[in-house]
Amino acid sequence: MRTTIRLAMLAALATLPALAQPAAPAPTVDVAIDTNAPGAVIDRHIYGQFAEHLGRGIYEGIWVGPNSKIPNIKGYRKDVVAALKAIHVPVVRWPGGCFADNYDWRDGIGPRAKRPARINVNWGDVTEDNSFGTHEYMDLMELLGADAYVSVNVGSMTPLDAQRWIEYITSDQKATLANERRRNGRDKPWNLKYIGIGNETWGCGGNMSPEVAASNNAKFTGYIRTPADMGTIKVASGASGNVGDPNPFTEALMKDGGRLQALSFHYYAMPSARGPKGPATGFGENLWAQELSLTLKLEDYVSSTIAVMDKYDPQKRVPLYVDEYGSWYDQEPGSHPGFLYQQNTIRDAEVAALSLNIFHRHTDRVKLAAIAQMVNVLQAMILTDKEKMILTPTYHVFDLYQPFMDATPYKATVSNATYAYGDTKLPLIDVSAARAKDGKLYLAIVNTDPHRAVTVRTALTGSATGRILAGAAMDAHNSFTAPNAVHPVAFSGVSEGGKLVFHMPPMAVAVVAVN
Ligand code: AHR
């Protein structure tokens, strides 16, 4: 009963912007789930995060130092750590991004007071005091229970520099670098699951042609070693969907990149690479439709990248890691130039949900993804303002989707129905279905229409309960004065004619378990 009332209130709230117009009838969409053809397991690492030395992503966002008045655990913000633990972050990619190829790992070890100050030339020319370095990052991974993903400097340092950093992190021998690590306070080697061989080598990571990038990857991977039993995966820095045709770059790496263990891909749902990108809040429906349409292009890029990979690796031995993706708008007015700080709305919740659903549809190849970025940068999970912290709608999607970690996906076919704005047309409803480790069937349902409620009809029987995230406006968001404006509430399916039906309010993301 309480659920029904909440749902009715939510639907009423969510349709508020449409009140001036005649109420549009709720269209019905049919969804068929094929449980006879399970796909490859959804690797939990597709729920990964990216954290770069950029703006307030690391400093203030995660690291405040042990002497801060902000409550902290050995320098890490308590509130942020607790929020990240609650969504079971599986992996965090660090230190960049473009920052990685200007980073000398030696700047970030040893007593903090003695570490050199450098200029962060990529992001706002601010002073980087290096108080967050290798020990702070690796210890954070242990605190979060997340796997470490370190991207080495390929653009402006040598393979030997990279090898020495990795040896410092992973060696248990009585050799100089491991001994230095011990003197710096860490006896045991850390476990390093992933090594990124540079970042965007076609751009800020060295401006390399596809051929040069491929041979450079072969060279660096050959020199970088970790103990065999660590099972570290070296990730070749791959193409991007934001800079022309990505396929030749993928092709070159697959052909001549050496023995690839994984290949990365980047794509931002970014309205324009160079010009204005539009605001994160206060936008019109044209930008709502455009952003979701840009998000859905990720599926085309993933499919075409996989097609190239299939040519060279038909056995699908090399996984694809989408280790930067998400929304990218104009940064908030008044925020520090170069800090890429943007608000996060129900539109971003849809970007996150649609992206995760895309990854669920390509689990045979996509084994890791990292949304950009974890705190205070681009499509963040968490925003902070000094001692205050808020969880974004994107965070809530990652929370709702937790049952999909390590679940077995099923093909979901949605009947043809579109949401259209001007020339932009999108599927009205997007669905992902999977059998979770608890044995239950879970559905993730996204209604892309900002005005119309939709009746989603399945052929399933029984009952279904879960949670839904919806907004009262296209730019509904949480702020430091209204931190809980957008949050998930209880949601259930209803049985109609013996079949499970979901009454989805406009612009909403729901995750339910079928009982
Ligand atoms: O995430 C911000 C930047 O976007 C990263 O540093 C770079 O890899 C990408 O172009």
Residues whose N, C-alpha, C, O or C-beta is under 5 A from the ligand:
A	BS01	AHR	G97 C98 F99 E200 A372
